[in-house]
């Protein structure tokens, strides 16, 4: 928690296992210290990101079952660390259409939650589904699709601003951002649990993923305050490239300014 303290973080996102492997999460010796640290700093929510390999919408039954199990254990392990949310990618329908892929995604989320409850009871964290950049056969590149998942599966969602931009949501101006935020509220409403506040490396509508530090990509600097205003009270985390501690602290400082104030300024500022 030293870095979170020094950066002035109010929300954090972690991994509870190797995101690029299928191995189950393991109990950490420093788990109690982590929980105590987040409480001491008032960090809320604590967010975990699920394995990148998970695809609840896959056409392959074996992969779907493996994905359900993996997500269940991630929800359980995250809950043991005091995490509130686990972000999971919507996955890919594999070529047989969004309708069938959405059916499998909804079913997989339900099964994962049931298994997590069996493992960890009420302490299991909550899954939130992230929008995609719309490449290939990826699901949930639109806000309407996120809203559908939220309603059908009884879950909440995470909106990645870089993914939204390259999917065609125009954040190149303040006016555009105001419209995008309103569209998101119309489609998903109170189901929006989290924003991944990432600037975009690639062009509007390109469907190519890639993150940049806030203010260093293709999203207008004037767009960010409108996003905060339109999604008031929704927590944000950044998944932007690591640089120096000073550069990371400057980004946190900038984002807090764009959000309208510094509730807990970074140490030393």
Buried (B, 14 or more C-beta within 10 A) or exposed (E): BEEBBBBBBBBBBBBBBBBEEEEBBEEEEEBEEBBEBBEEBEBBBBBBBBBEBBBBBBBEEEBBEBBBBBBBBBBBBBBBBBBBBBBBBBBBBBEEEBEBBBBBBBBBBBBBBEBBBEBBEEBBBBBBBBBBBBBEBBBBBBBEBBBBBBEBBEBBBBBBBBBBBBBBBBBBBBEBBBBBBEBBBEBBEEBBBBBBBBBBBBEBEBBEBBBBBBBBBBBBBBBBBBBBBBBEEBBBBBEBBEEEEEEBBBBBBBBBEBBEEBEEEBEEE
